[in-house]
Amino acid sequence: MNITGHDLIMACSAIGAGLAVIAGIGPGIGQGIAAGHGAAAVGRNPGAKGDIMSTMLLGQAVAETTGLYGLVIALLLLFVKPLG
């Protein structure tokens, strides 16, 4: 088996893309926890639903950027030619 430099770079790019997509696990867990706590807060104080929901959605949007950055990096590693 003869592995060239190009093959090694392509294999490492695929492995790196897989690792980058793992970055989506953290935001998913964090958003689930935030939604659960937001629902509990609305249950305790229904009058503050608007404030609670807007704060929760803003926090979830910030948390989601990590997963999106991981996806962008994975797509770059898979579809951009590393050797020109």
Buried (B, 14 or more C-beta within 10 A) or exposed (E): EEEEEEEEEBEEBEEBBEEBBEBBEEBEEBBEEBBEEBEEBBEEEEEEEEEBBEBBBEBBEEBBEBBEBBBEBBEBBBEEEEEE
